[in-house]
Amino acid sequence: MTARGGTSPVLIAGGGIGGLSTAIALSRRGFRVTLLERSAFAEESGAGIQLGPNATRALRQLGTLDAIEAQAFRPEAIWLFDAISGKRLATMPLGDRVEERYGAPYLTLHRADLHAGLLQLCQSHASIELKSDFEVTGVEERDAGITACAADGRSAEGSMLIGADGLWSSLRARAAPGAMPRFAGQTAWRALLPRAQAPSPYDAPVVGLWLGPGAHLVHYPVRGGKDLNLVAVVEGGEPAHGWNQQGDRAALLANFARWAEPPQSLLNMAESWRVWSLHRLRPLPRWSAGRITLLGDAAHPVLPFLAQGAALAIEDAVALAASLDACGGDRALAFPRYEALRRKRAEQVQRAAEQYGRLYHLGGPARLLRNLLLERRRGVTLLNGFDWLYAVESRTG
Ligand SMILES: Cc1cc2nc3c(=O)[nH]c(=O)nc-3n(C[C@H](O)[C@H](O)[C@H](O)COP(=O)(O)OP(=O)(O)OC[C@H]3O[C@@H](n4cnc5c(N)ncnc54)[C@H](O)[C@@H]3O)c2cc1C
């Protein structure tokens, strides 16, 4: 296939889930890509990830679903519990139900497996050049193109630059000067356990969601079912950057002293926890400026209560490549088209994630009312309530 967009490649800053997906999506549409990643393409968060059918449908469009699914797990349901009483409140079916309704699976997997699957596919595309240890520290825009510069003096030339550089994006300032993520007052703790060590009900092939006042816990199988991933989110904590901070286990466990014995014993089993401060960012007035546009967490970080941040980044990738393709590689036409396809969707998911967070952490009489309503809902009705989120092919172009 002839390269699109002339001889100049599309530059992507950031080789996380969004950047790698974008490289694949563009390459499949005939564009040449140079992807600049500040690390050695390592996914070091040591954590799991859930991918709803909107994400797996987009991965299928990228031609990577089969490889990724081989490392993943297909949970049969989400079990919702009240964390204080320990009572199971509702069961939302996943597995075949999701596949039948949305035409794509619900998967849980290790982030490193998702990242490695995307990276391998990038490496197999001749039109994608990967540059590691390249931190974009400067950008020079000209009439004819754009140059991304690294601190060590290296540079890369392209026709446009996609900022897929995550929550702490430095390219965001180009489109929205002064926009900074603010600490959401919540902290996520993550751990992995061998699944064979986990007693019932944690050996079940499901996602477990324990709802408590001011905190919740999610667990699900990863690594094809060999390990169990735990994510606990609690109100409070100190704002900090990055994934790789070791958490103080005793401080975490103190938040769960009032919880029922089964989730407490699960939390006790994990020896090593990593901490992540949650941040929110107001919707940006625009994602693009000149030859630069943003994607994934750089454009619209999402609180993790709906497990949708990476899903949105993968959807963005498909939509951006489709827009550039439809506009013959002309970014001046394609960027507004991409934003029109994606902004409302991203803002809707951001808002919904905040609302779910509040619902998960209710205390007092509101908690009891929530529980009652959940107990009255049929599982299938619960699933159908996510149609707006999971059935969205048209919004990716
Ligand atoms: C606790 C928690 C749980 C979550 N669970 C889920 C889930 O279950 N499902 C889901 O879909 N999402 C989930 N998310 C969200 C998801 O992790 C993010 O939305 C997703 O990783 C965003 O991808 P990205 O590519 O935009 O950014 P990132 O994954 O952050 O990637 C950015 C990349 O850019 C690189 N980079 C940064 N600056 C530069 C630079 N100047 N030059 C070059 N490279 C640079 C970084 O090294 C990194 O590789 C969760 C998030 C949290 C906090």
The ligand as a MOL file (V3000), in Angstrom:
LIG
                    3D

  0  0  0     0  0            999 V3000
M  V30 BEGIN CTAB
M  V30 COUNTS 53 58 0 0 0
M  V30 BEGIN ATOM
M  V30 1 C -6.8490 2.4520 39.3590 0
M  V30 2 C -7.1290 2.4990 37.8960 0
M  V30 3 C -7.7980 1.4400 37.2860 0
M  V30 4 C -8.0960 1.4860 35.9190 0
M  V30 5 N -8.7670 0.4430 35.3570 0
M  V30 6 C -9.1360 0.5100 34.0560 0
M  V30 7 C -9.8800 -0.5470 33.4550 0
M  V30 8 O -10.1860 -1.5570 34.1060 0
M  V30 9 N -10.2560 -0.4150 32.1510 0
M  V30 10 C -9.9120 0.6910 31.3970 0
M  V30 11 O -10.2880 0.7670 30.2120 0
M  V30 12 N -9.1680 1.6990 31.9440 0
M  V30 13 C -8.7780 1.6340 33.2280 0
M  V30 14 N -8.0340 2.6330 33.7810 0
M  V30 15 C -7.6320 3.7970 32.9410 0
M  V30 16 C -6.4540 3.4940 32.0390 0
M  V30 17 O -5.3930 2.9570 32.7840 0
M  V30 18 C -5.9960 4.7570 31.3220 0
M  V30 19 O -7.1020 5.4940 30.8940 0
M  V30 20 C -5.1410 4.4060 30.0870 0
M  V30 21 O -3.9650 3.7420 30.4760 0
M  V30 22 C -4.8150 5.6520 29.2790 0
M  V30 23 O -3.9730 5.3060 28.2020 0
M  V30 24 P -3.0700 6.4140 27.4990 0
M  V30 25 O -2.3510 5.6970 26.3990 0
M  V30 26 O -3.8960 7.6010 27.1760 0
M  V30 27 O -2.0570 6.8880 28.6280 0
M  V30 28 P -0.9200 6.0540 29.3660 0
M  V30 29 O -1.2980 4.6250 29.4770 0
M  V30 30 O -0.6240 6.8070 30.6160 0
M  V30 31 O 0.3230 6.1520 28.3750 0
M  V30 32 C 1.0360 7.3370 28.1920 0
M  V30 33 C 2.4060 6.9720 27.6380 0
M  V30 34 O 3.0780 8.1600 27.2580 0
M  V30 35 C 4.4300 8.0940 27.6810 0
M  V30 36 N 4.8620 9.4930 27.7940 0
M  V30 37 C 4.4520 10.4200 28.6870 0
M  V30 38 N 5.0240 11.6120 28.4410 0
M  V30 39 C 5.8030 11.4370 27.3480 0
M  V30 40 C 6.6420 12.2920 26.5770 0
M  V30 41 N 6.7810 13.6120 26.8820 0
M  V30 42 N 7.3130 11.7860 25.5170 0
M  V30 43 C 7.1810 10.4860 25.1810 0
M  V30 44 N 6.4030 9.6160 25.8820 0
M  V30 45 C 5.7140 10.0900 26.9270 0
M  V30 46 C 4.3780 7.3220 28.9850 0
M  V30 47 O 5.6350 6.7420 29.3070 0
M  V30 48 C 3.3100 6.2680 28.6460 0
M  V30 49 O 3.8700 5.1290 28.0410 0
M  V30 50 C -7.7020 2.6050 35.1390 0
M  V30 51 C -6.9960 3.6570 35.7290 0
M  V30 52 C -6.7180 3.6090 37.1050 0
M  V30 53 C -5.9830 4.7510 37.7270 0
M  V30 END ATOM
M  V30 BEGIN BOND
M  V30 1 1 1 2
M  V30 2 1 2 3
M  V30 3 2 2 52
M  V30 4 2 3 4
M  V30 5 1 4 5
M  V30 6 1 4 50
M  V30 7 2 5 6
M  V30 8 1 6 7
M  V30 9 1 6 13
M  V30 10 2 7 8
M  V30 11 1 7 9
M  V30 12 1 9 10
M  V30 13 2 10 11
M  V30 14 1 10 12
M  V30 15 2 12 13
M  V30 16 1 13 14
M  V30 17 1 14 15
M  V30 18 1 14 50
M  V30 19 1 15 16
M  V30 20 1 16 17
M  V30 21 1 16 18
M  V30 22 1 18 19
M  V30 23 1 18 20
M  V30 24 1 20 21
M  V30 25 1 20 22
M  V30 26 1 22 23
M  V30 27 1 23 24
M  V30 28 2 24 25
M  V30 29 1 24 26
M  V30 30 1 24 27
M  V30 31 1 27 28
M  V30 32 2 28 29
M  V30 33 1 28 30
M  V30 34 1 28 31
M  V30 35 1 31 32
M  V30 36 1 32 33
M  V30 37 1 33 34
M  V30 38 1 33 48
M  V30 39 1 34 35
M  V30 40 1 35 36
M  V30 41 1 35 46
M  V30 42 1 36 37
M  V30 43 1 36 45
M  V30 44 2 37 38
M  V30 45 1 38 39
M  V30 46 1 39 40
M  V30 47 2 39 45
M  V30 48 1 40 41
M  V30 49 2 40 42
M  V30 50 1 42 43
M  V30 51 2 43 44
M  V30 52 1 44 45
M  V30 53 1 46 47
M  V30 54 1 46 48
M  V30 55 1 48 49
M  V30 56 2 50 51
M  V30 57 1 51 52
M  V30 58 1 52 53
M  V30 END BOND
M  V30 END CTAB
M  END
